[in-house]
Amino acid sequence: KNLSTNFKVNVSNTKTTYTSYMYKPSNKAYQKMSATYKAVKNAKDSINLNITKTVNVPVNKVDSDTGSDVKGANLTVKDASGKVIDSWTTDGKAHSVTNLSEGTYILEEAQAPDGYILSNAKTKFTVDESGEVKGTDGKRIITLDVKNTKNSVSISKQDVTTNKEVPGATLILKDEKGNKVYTWVSTDKPHVIKGITAGSYELEETIAPNGYVISKETVK
């Protein structure tokens, strides 16, 4: 069925009425008389109606690595003219974009969640005349899953002479308030921290690797 349907409703009715009259002469010399008349009345009318069906589309914001729901992303859906149809901040649950009519829409991310990279993807989808939601590949969409990639920083502990990775150093990353947010022991590969939120940090060495003097340097 189409999203918009026009139809006409015709209504007709037939009604039979009876009207009675009575003659009462003032002169008693005349007889009283009564008469009843039957009348049939026909009534007709019509009305034009339009019914428009709307479509709802669930949207999930998920982590690109784990597939788990992500809170704190600001998402916007616009129509083909650029008009904002819906805007919301994800709360870890699917959000339903409601009352969509036939047309083309674009889903965008206006603000990334903490610890994630802003997605520049513009997800285009259409609602066809039958109410089906489809992607640009023509496939039917049940739920729109929009993925976010976590921020990441790579930290190396290297020999000052050879520039090779040095295992065995205990390193601590503190936030701007001095709170310890990450602690690890270096290996022969750079250490990668994912999902770090925006802000200022300090990197310190608390235990030196075997054969090395502890570094007093604080990296900001």
N, C-alpha and C positions, 0 to 999 in steps of 0.2 A: 504494500500500500504506500502511496505517496505521503510525504510529510504534510502536504496541504491538500485538503479536499473541499471542493465546493459542491453543494447539493441543494435542491429545492424541495421543500415540504409543502404538499397541498393538503388542505383540510376542507372537508365538506360535511354538511349536516342538514337533515330534513326534520322539520318540526311541524306537527299538526296541532292547531289550536281550535278551540270551540268558543264561540261568543253567543251568549243568550240575551234575548230582549223580551221584555214583558210589557203589555199594554194594559193599563188600568184606567178605564174610562171614569170620568167624574159622574156621568149619568148612569144610574143603575140599570137603566133600560138596555144598556149595551153590555155585551159579554166580554169578560177578560180574555186576553189572547197572549200567547208566548211563542217565540220562535228561536231556534238554535241554528247557527250557521257554522259550517266547517271550513277552515282555511288551512292550506298546506303552504309552509314557508321553507324555502331553500336558502342555505347560507354557504358561501364558499370564500376561502381565503388561502393565501400562500405566503411563504417566507423563504428567503435565500439565506443559507447558513454556510459558514466556512469554519472548518476544524483544522487546526495546525498541530501536528505532533512534534514534540521537542525531544532532543537526545541528550543523555548524560554520559560523560566520559571520565572514568576513574584515572587519576594520575598518581604514580608512585615516584618518589625521589630515592634512589638507591645507591649504595656504595658499589663502585665498579669492580672491586675485588671480591667482596663478600656477598653482595646482593642484598644486604640488610638495608632497612629503611633509614633515611638520613633526615635529621631535624635541622631547621634553621635556614633552609634555602628559600629565597624569595622567587616565586615563579609567576609568570604572566602569560595569559592566553589572549591573542589579538585576532581579529578577523582580517579578511583580505584587504580592507581599507586602512588597517592599522589601529582601529578602535579597540581599546582594552575591554575584553569581555569578562575576564576574571583575573584577580591577583590575590596571592595568599603566601603565607610562610609555612613551610612544611613542619608537621608536628610528629613525624614518625609513623603516620598512618596515611592511607590512600585518601586523596582529596578528589571529590567529584565535581567536575566542571558541568554545570547544569544548564538546561534550557537552550541547547544549541540547535539552531535551525540549519537547513541545507546550506552548505557553503564550505569555504576553505579557511583553515585556522592555523596559527603559528604559536607554538609553545616555546618560551624563552626563559632563561634564568637571569634575573636582574641582580641578585646578590648570592654569593656562594656561602655555604655553611662554614662555620669555623673549622679550620684544618683541611679545607678542600680548595681545589683550584676552580675558579669561575669557569663554567661551561659556556663556550661561545656557540654551541650548537643551536640551530633553529629547527625545531621539530615540526614539520608541516604535516597536517592531516586534513581529511575532508569528510564531511557528512553528506552522503548522496541522497537522492530523492526518496529512497526507500528507508532511510534512517540508519544505514550501515556506516560505521566509521572505518576509514581506510587510510593507510599510509601512502607515501609517494610510490611505493612498489605495487600498489593495488591490492595488497593483502589486508584482510579484515583485522581491525584492532579491537581487542577486548579491554585491555588496560595499557596505558602508556607508561612504560618504565624509562625514566630519565636518569642517566648514570652520572655520578660525580667521581673524580679521581682525587685522592688525598694529596695534600702538599707533601713534599719530601725534601730532606736535606741530607747530603752525604758528608760525613766527617772522617778525615784521615788522621792517623797517628803515624808519622813518618820519621825516619832517621834523617837528621839534618844534613848528613854527608851524602848518603846514597839515594835519598828520597823514596826509599822502600818502606812499605807498611811494617810497623813494629807491633807485634802482639804482646799482650800482657799488661798494658797500661789500664788503670781504672780511671774513667773519665766521668764527669758529672756536668749536666746541663741544667742551669738555673734560670728561672724567669726573672723579670725585672724587679720582683719583690724579694728575690733571694730564695724562693722555694725550689727544691730539687724536683725537676720534672722528668729527667731521664738519667739513668746510671747504667754503664756497661763497661765491659772489659774488651779492649781492642784485640783484633785478630789480624790475619794477614790480608784482610780485605777492608775497604772503607765501610764504616758503619752507617746504615741508612735509617733515618727516623722518618716515619710517615705520619701524616695527620697532625703536624705541628701547627698550632694556631698562630695567628699574626701577633707580633710583639717583639720585644727586645730580650735577648738571652745572653748568658755568660757561660763559657766553657772552661772548666778547670780540670787539672789532673790531680788526683789525690794519692795514687800509688803509681810509682814509676815501674816500667818493665825491668826485668833482670838485666843488669849490666848498664843501666842508664840512670842518670841523675834526674830527680823529679823536676818537672818544669814548674816554675813559679809564674809563668805567663798566664794571664787571664784573657781569653779571646772573647770579644764582644761582637 
